[in-house]
Amino acid sequence: MQSHAGLYYDDILTCLGCGDTWCGGERGERPFRRGWRLEALTRARAQWAAAMTRKDFRAFVHEEITELVGAR
């Protein structure tokens, strides 16, 4: 599963096996066109490959918080 973290809404999860998406516990709509599943899989797998590691993400968040509240 590949996830988009939502700031104001639930996370959007995309299955890396079938391309379906879920948000708020419900499956997302499927486009009524040919090739949508392959496009969704390609996009989700590319986002997964480009995602930050947990260590990089924590460092990023720490830098953002330090910048906003200042070092104490």
Secondary structure, 3 states (H helix, E strand, C coil): CEEECCCCCCCEEECCCCCCEEECCEECCCCCCCCHHHHHHHHHHHHHHHCCCHHHHHHHHHHHHHHHHCCC
